Amino acid sequence: MEELSRLEAEYRHCQRCDLWRSRTRIVFGVGSPRARVVLLAERPGRHDDLTGRPFSGPSGDLLDRILAAPGVDIPRHDVYIMNMVLCRPPQDRSPRATEITACQDRLHRHMAIIQPQLIVALGRLPMIYFLGLRGKLEQRRGWYETLIRGQRVPVFLTFNPASALYGQAWEIKRKKRLMYEDWKQIGARYRAMAERA
């Protein structure tokens, strides 16, 4: 899509915040520009920074398994993945508020071009800066709404798959169980949406 390519070209050499100093390349987004589902994550990781593609490392492998899981069944070709910020922060720290703000206009334009019918917000930063919520992510998980080009779009807030890769075994198992419960709800909404199309 030409509009998406122009937006990416505009941000390819972005220096709107200090994150440009430590990046290898921007991580713009990946997927079909006509995807019905947008996954909005927090920030690029090490693998993403090297490849220029979000979810390109172990978290991407887990995401692929989640999307293909029974009861979820969301085809990857109908998913577009992007981050709150385009550049990997040093030492994989969380982006600062000023860095997220510097990327906000791009994020809104990016969403307006894709025009998703369903958004999955992955993690604490989309919860705070995209949905405007406070509190603990685990307690805030669930359905919300946002406006994209004047249209109401459902948003499901859940954990970032990367957060289920590290920690103690019991903690990882528990988080994966909660994520699967969330993704089954997302899969059901996706199927209902696909049937109406």
CORSULKA-V833612 format. One record per pair of residues at least 4 apart in sequence whose ideal C-beta (glycine too) atoms are under 8 Angstrom apart, sorted by sequence separation. I is the first residue (numbers start at 1). J is the second residue. If there is no record, write none. Layout:
I|J  I|J
//
This chain:
1|5  2|6  3|7  4|8  5|9  6|10  7|11  8|12  10|14  16|20  19|23  31|35  44|48  45|49  46|50  47|51  48|52  55|59  56|60  57|61  58|62  59|63  60|64  61|65  62|66  63|67  64|68  65|69  68|72  69|73  74|78  75|79  85|89  88|92  89|93  95|99  96|100  97|101  98|102  99|103  100|104  103|107  104|108  105|109  106|110  107|111  108|112  109|113  110|114  111|115  122|126  123|127  124|128  125|129  126|130  127|131  128|132  135|139  136|140  137|141  147|151  159|163  161|165  162|166  167|171  168|172  169|173  170|174  171|175  172|176  173|177  174|178  175|179  176|180  177|181  178|182  179|183  180|184  181|185  182|186  183|187  184|188  185|189  186|190  187|191  188|192  189|193  190|194  191|195  192|196  193|197  15|20  44|49  48|53  51|56  55|60  67|72  68|73  74|79  89|94  95|100  111|116  121|126  125|130  126|131  128|133  135|140  147|152  148|153  159|164  167|172  14|20  48|54  50|56  54|60  66|72  67|73  89|95  121|127  127|133  128|134  146|152  147|153  166|172  13|20  48|55  67|74  89|96  133|140  145|152  146|153  165|172  48|56  55|63  67|75  111|119  145|153  164|172  167|175  47|56  48|57  67|76  121|130  145|154  146|155  44|54  47|57  85|95  89|99  121|131  127|137  144|154  145|155  46|57  47|58  84|95  133|144  143|154  144|155  164|175  14|26  45|57  64|76  67|79  143|155  144|156  163|175  164|176  41|54  47|60  124|137  127|140  131|144  143|156  144|157  12|26  41|55  45|59  85|99  123|137  142|156  11|26  85|100  131|146  142|157  164|179  12|28  39|55  84|100  130|146  141|157  159|175  11|28  27|44  85|102  86|103  140|157  141|158  8|26  85|103  141|159  161|179  84|103  159|178  8|28  86|106  137|157  159|179  8|29  23|44  27|48  138|159  158|179  27|49  137|159  30|53  84|107  107|130  121|144  159|182  25|49  28|52  30|54  39|63  131|155  133|157  158|182  24|49  27|52  29|54  30|55  82|107  100|125  104|129  130|155  158|183  23|49  24|50  26|52  27|53  55|81  131|157  156|182  25|52  27|54  54|81  119|146  54|82  82|110  158|186  4|33  54|83  100|129  156|185  94|124  95|125  127|157  156|186  94|125  126|157  1|33  97|129  116|148  1|34  115|148  156|189  80|114  115|149  119|153  121|155  48|83  118|153  119|154  120|155  121|156  154|189  80|116  112|148  115|151  117|153  118|154  119|155  120|156  121|157  122|158  123|159  37|74  111|148  112|149  116|153  117|154  118|155  119|156  121|158  122|159  123|160  141|178  49|87  118|156  120|158  122|160  44|83  49|88  122|161  39|79  41|81  43|83  48|88  123|163  138|178  37|78  38|79  39|80  41|82  42|83  43|84  44|85  84|125  141|182  35|77  36|78  37|79  38|80  39|81  40|82  41|83  42|84  43|85  44|86  46|88  84|126  143|185  35|78  37|80  38|81  39|82  40|83  41|84  42|85  44|87  45|88  35|79  38|82  40|84  43|87  44|88  31|76  32|77  35|80  43|88  84|129  31|77  32|78  43|89  46|92  84|130  32|79  33|80  45|92  31|79  32|80  31|80  43|92  30|80  31|81  29|80  30|81  43|94  29|81  42|94  43|95  29|82  42|95  28|82  29|83  27|83  28|86  27|86  26|86  27|87  26|87  27|88  23|86  23|87  24|88  22|87  23|88  19|85  22|88  120|186  19|86  20|87  22|89  17|85  19|87  22|90  118|186  19|88  17|87  19|89  118|189  14|86  118|190  14|87  38|111  11|86  118|193  19|95  38|114  117|193  38|116  35|114  37|116  40|119  19|99  33|113  34|114  36|116  37|117  38|118  39|119  40|120  42|122  17|98  18|99  29|110  33|114  35|116  36|117  37|118  38|119  39|120  40|121  41|122  42|123  17|99  36|118  37|119  38|120  40|122  41|123  42|124  43|125  37|120  39|122  42|125  42|126  17|102  41|126  16|102  17|103  40|126  16|103  40|130  14|106  11|106  66|161  63|161  7|106  62|161  62|162  59|160  7|109  59|161  62|164  7|110  59|162  62|165  58|162  4|110  7|113  55|161  59|165  58|165  72|180  4|113  71|180  3|113  4|114  69|180  72|183  1|113  71|183  72|184  74|186  78|190  66|179  71|184  74|187  66|180  69|183  72|186  73|187  72|187  67|183  71|187  74|190  45|162  66|183  71|188  73|190  42|160  69|187  73|191  41|160  37|190  36|190  36|193  36|194  36|197
//
